Amino acid sequence: MSVYAVVVRDLVKVYGRGSVGVDGLSFTVGDGEIYALVGPNGSGKTTTLRIIATLIKPTRGSVYVYGVDVVREPLRVRSMINYLPEEAGAYRDLTGYDFIKFMLSLRFGGARLEEAVEEAAKICDLGNTLKKPIRTYSKGMKRILAVATVLASKPKLLILDEPTTGLDVEKSIYVRDMIKKYNREFGITVLLSSHNMLEVEYLSHRVGMLYKGKLIAEGTPEQLKKLANVANLEEVFIKMKNRATV
């Protein structure tokens, strides 16, 4: 029997005034898989990630992370995951190094903490800039700092909302390669969202396409391109969206 890192069943999230964020969504993420949710703004990607990360509660439906119910046992779920939001705030007056140490101290202590801090510092590759206050950092530098910190925490499940937002081409490629490396070498399961279809195609074992809170297509990048008889995932999405709205 295969092990699922994430099981989402009939998930519904309704916000105030009847605004539907997620509408009967079901999918699974296998242990050790990189799974990407794609879709336009308002399609339900971030809402879904936030529910899985125990930050908001669903209206209906169920979500399990390694068999643990995210609503009933959020603390157990949080011990297995780390979540990077699209706009990850940083403590402006801390140095980069102190930010890394503070965030990782929430998970580790002693020698394990020191190892993780060194690892994060190496991943972000900011050199002496880590000794400067975060308020002096560019948006891209803040992003690479946050990505490095969540990777170094080595959770069972890493949830990334637009991981390369604000990064230039070179840093985006570097971050994608690091995500692949940590998935491959440490078996970290990755659930991510992205607007960048090239990024999704490069990173993902499977892709779920969302439109208006519903799953309109799912499969490997190659399966989806073959299914739609097109050359890239952007064209797949357009075709599937058009079919869903007929």
Rosetta blueprint (number, residue, H / E / L):
1 M L
2 S L
3 V L
4 Y E
5 A E
6 V E
7 V E
8 V E
9 R E
10 D E
11 L E
12 V E
13 K E
14 V E
15 Y L
16 G H
17 R H
18 G H
19 S L
20 V E
21 G E
22 V E
23 D E
24 G E
25 L E
26 S E
27 F E
28 T E
29 V E
30 G E
31 D L
32 G L
33 E L
34 I E
35 Y E
36 A E
37 L E
38 V E
39 G L
40 P L
41 N L
42 G L
43 S L
44 G L
45 K H
46 T H
47 T H
48 T H
49 L H
50 R H
51 I H
52 I H
53 A L
54 T L
55 L L
56 I L
57 K L
58 P L
59 T L
60 R E
61 G E
62 S E
63 V E
64 Y E
65 V E
66 Y L
67 G L
68 V E
69 D E
70 V L
71 V L
72 R L
73 E L
74 P H
75 L H
76 R H
77 V H
78 R H
79 S L
80 M L
81 I E
82 N E
83 Y E
84 L E
85 P L
86 E L
87 E L
88 A L
89 G L
90 A L
91 Y L
92 R L
93 D L
94 L L
95 T E
96 G H
97 Y H
98 D H
99 F H
100 I H
101 K H
102 F H
103 M H
104 L H
105 S H
106 L L
107 R L
108 F L
109 G L
110 G H
111 A H
112 R H
113 L H
114 E H
115 E H
116 A H
117 V H
118 E H
119 E H
120 A H
121 A H
122 K H
123 I H
124 C H
125 D L
126 L L
127 G H
128 N H
129 T H
130 L H
131 K H
132 K L
133 P E
134 I H
135 R H
136 T H
137 Y L
138 S L
139 K H
140 G H
141 M H
142 K H
143 R H
144 I H
145 L H
146 A H
147 V H
148 A H
149 T H
150 V H
151 L H
152 A H
153 S L
154 K L
155 P L
156 K L
157 L E
158 L E
159 I E
160 L E
161 D E
162 E L
163 P L
164 T L
165 T L
166 G L
167 L L
168 D L
169 V H
170 E H
171 K H
172 S H
173 I H
174 Y H
175 V H
176 R H
177 D H
178 M H
179 I H
180 K H
181 K H
182 Y H
183 N H
184 R H
185 E H
186 F H
187 G L
188 I L
189 T E
190 V E
191 L E
192 L E
193 S E
194 S L
195 H L
196 N L
197 M H
198 L H
199 E H
200 V H
201 E H
202 Y H
203 L H
204 S L
205 H L
206 R E
207 V E
208 G E
209 M E
210 L E
211 Y E
212 K L
213 G L
214 K E
215 L E
216 I E
217 A E
218 E E
219 G E
220 T L
221 P H
222 E H
223 Q H
224 L H
225 K H
226 K H
227 L H
228 A H
229 N L
230 V L
231 A L
232 N L
233 L H
234 E H
235 E H
236 V H
237 F H
238 I H
239 K H
240 M H
241 K H
242 N H
243 R H
244 A H
245 T L
246 V L
